[in-house]
């Protein structure tokens, strides 16, 4: 009888406030509910806003409001990172992840120019916030038929856009004080686009050994990403469905048999669209 009352006491014991708050955060960051997805979408919207502010700051130099804005953004990002780590079941793995390293670099880029002089170049790391957009893929696969049908094109477009933005940020930060042809962020974007598309008008070039190496990087990586995007756009649509026998994952959208092993594939479709 005493054991029965003991069990009843354990079941009625309230969840500690800290544990309830952590469980709530875990539901928002890692859950599958509509509320959790909206929360993650709002985080990406916030990331896009911070990147837009980076472009704005790059176009207006030496304004009094830049440092207070950097400090406020740094506080918000630090708070968000702390909450995410608190919700994470495996904090050590999360601390060593690329996303956390990118967040720490961004936070440093916001706080250090406030505390020390001549460190404004660290703002380039804000572009790393774009890497968080990859976390949306799972939600989009589950909620959007259009995304599933055009996943290859969307992913390759995302890869190219992130590469363009990050490289353009490096071009601008490394060149605008030493290169008379790059005075705005638009100049750096123009150079990046003309280089990776192999247009190369030649009216803007990077100076110094570092600039030349950066140009080589843009040509080697950017051209490859651009060609892969064109391939995804112009080749026939594919569907991702793993064959139970040979594990081939990509098939024609109207495939009945696996091209590799010949097994009949029960690929789910929505009929004519």
N, C-alpha and C positions, 0 to 999 in steps of 0.2 A: 504494500500500500504506500509506503514511504517513497518507493521508487516511482510510483505513478504520479504522486504529487510533485516529485522532483522533475519529472518529464513535463508536467503541465507548467511549472514555473519557468522551465527553459524555453518552452514554446511561446509563452506570453511575455518574455523579457524583451523590451524594446531594443531596436537596433541603435547602437551609439550614433550620435549625430555625425561624427567624422566619417564613419563607415557609410552612412546613408548618403552623405554628400559625395563621397568617392564613387559609390555605385551610380549615382546620378550622372557624374561626369563620364564614367565608363559607358553608360547608355548613350550619351550624346556623341562621344568621340568614336565609339566602336559599334554602336547598335545599328539595327536594321529598320527602325521605325521611320515614319515620315518626318517626325520632329528631329531625329538624329541627322537625317539627310539634309534637312533645311539648315540645321546648325553647321554642318560641314560646308554647305554651299555658301553660307554667310562668311565663313572663315576665308574661303577662296576669294569672295568679293572684297573682303578687307585686304587681302594680299594684293589684289589688282589695284585697289585704291592707294596702297603704300607705294606701289611701283609707279602709278601715275604721278604721285607727289615727287618721286625721284626725278621723273622727266621734267616736272615743273621747276624743281630746284635747279636742275641742270641748265634751264633756260634763263633763270633770273639769279644772278650772282650777287653776293654780299648784301642780302636783305636782312633786316634785324630779326624778322620772324622765323628765319630758317632754323637757328639753334634751338629756340623753344619748341618748335614743331618736332625737331629731331628727338628732343628729350621726351616729349609727350608720347611719341610713337614708340620710343624705346621702353618706356614704362608699360605701355599696353602689350607690347610683344613679350616682354619679360613675364608679365602676369599670365599671358596665354600659354607660354612655354611651361611655366611652373604648374599650371593647372593640368596641362597635358601629361607632364611627367608624374604628377600625383595620381592621375587616373590610370597610368600605364601599369599593367601587371608585372612586366619585366623591365624595370627601370634601367638596369645596366645595359641591356641590348638597345633600348631606346636612346640612351645617352651616347652610344657609339654609332648611331645611325646617321646616314647622310642628311636626313631632314633636320635632326637636332644640330648637327655641325653647321648646316646652312643657317639655322635660326640664331645660333650663337654668333656667327660671323655678321649677320645682319644687326643684331643687338649691339655688338661692338662698334659697327659702323655708325650707329646712331649716338652712342654715348661718348666715344672717344673724341670726336671733333668738338663736343661740348666742353670736355675737360682739358684738351690739349690743342695746340695750334697745328695747322698744316697737315691735318689728317682727313681732310674732306674727301680725299681720293677713296677712302674706305666705303663711301656711299655706293660704290659699284656693287658691293655685295648684296644690296637690296634686290638685285635681279635674281638672286638665288631663291627668293620667295616663290618664283614661278615653278620651281620644282615640286612644290606642294600640290600643284594642279593635277599631278598624276594620281593622287589619292582619290580623285573623283571617279576614276575609271570603274571601280567596282559598283558604285552607286548608279552610274549611268548605264552600265550593262544590265543592271537589274530593272531599271525603271524606263528605259527608252528603247523602243524597237528601232527607231531611226538611227540611234547610235550603234546598235548591234549590226545594222546593215552596212554602215559606212565607217566601221571602227578603224580599218587600216588607213583610210584617208585622213581621218581625224587625228589619229596617233602620229602619223608622219607629219601632218601640218603642225601639231603641237611641238614635236621635236624640232622642226625647223624654226618655228617662232621663238621658242625658248633659246635656241642657239643664237639666233639673230639678235635678240634683246641683250643677252649676256655679253656677246662679243661687241656689240655696239657700245655698251656701257664701258667696256675696257678700252675701246678705241677712243671714246670721248674723254674719259678720265686721264688716259695716258698721253693724249695728244693736244688737248685744247690749250694748254699753256705753252707749248713749244712749236705748234704747227699753225701757221697763219691761215691755212685753208680749212681748219676745223675749229670753228668758233661756237657752234651750237650743237645740240644733240642731233638735230636733223642732218647736219653735215656728216656726222659720224654714221648715222643710219644710211644716208645716201652712199657713202663709201662702201659700207658692208654689203648692201644689196647689189651694187654694180660689180663688186668683187666676186661674190659667190655665184652670180649669174654669168660670170666671165664676160660681162659687157666691157668693163674697164675703160671708161672714157679717158682717164688719165688726168682729169682736172684736179683731183684730190689724191694725194699719195701720202703714206705714212713716212715719217722721218725717223732716223736712228735705227740701230740694230734691232731693238725691241719692236719697233714699228714694222720692220720688214718681216720679222719672225711671226708677228701677229697676222700680217697679210698672208703668209704661207699657210697658217692655221686656218684662216677663213676659206682659202681656196681648197685646201685638202678636205676639210670636214664639211664645209658648207655646200660645196658642189655635190658631194655624195648624198647629203640629206635632201638637196633640191631634186636630184635625179630620182631618188627613191619615192619622193612625193609624186612626181610626174608618173612614175610607174604605177603607183597605187591608183591614180586618177584615171588613167587610160586603159588599164587592164580590166578584164571582166570582173564583176563583183564576186567575192568569195564569202563563204560562211565558215565560222569556227564551230566545229563539231568533232570531238575526238572519236576516232574509229575504235570500237572495243577490241579489235584483234591486233591491228598494227600501230595504233595510237597516232595515225596521221590526223592532224588537227584542222587543216584548211582544205575545203572542198569547193567545187562549183556550187553556186547558189541553188541550182536545180538538180544536183547530183542524186542519183538513186543508188549507185554502187561506189565503193571506195576505189579510187584509181590505183591504189597501191596493192591491195590484197583482194579486191573484188567483193567484199562483204556488202550485203544490203544495208543501207544506212537509213535509220528512221529519223531523218533530220526534221525537226518540227518547223512548220511554216505557217504563215497566216493567209495563205492563198494569194490571189492576185492583189497587188498593191499598186 
